[in-house]
Amino acid sequence: MAADETLEATAEEAAEELAELTRSLLAAPVEDVIANHCYGLFELAALHLSQSPANLAAARTAIDAMSALVDGLGERLGSHRATLADGLNQVRLAFVKIAEAPPSPSPADRSE
């Protein structure tokens, strides 16, 4: 198979995969898709909070994005609303707890 034919076959496969992803996305309930994005934002915030030191600015942005969706859409999130609201509250509380914690000593400070 020539290089041009290989590239053409690869492009056709990619186009078909994209078409299948599009069909799957359109078939999914929109509330499920949005909830999935919210879970991703929750995880992103948690990851930034778990760093040492925590990246509070990045965590705040992820929390605010999740809040915009959860608080903004409310009941339109259907069966996901309560779980997402609980998760949002948990990550907000974690943010406050970490933001208010005294800084931990650096490894150099501990060796003295």
Beta strands, then each sheet from edge to edge (+ up, - down):
end
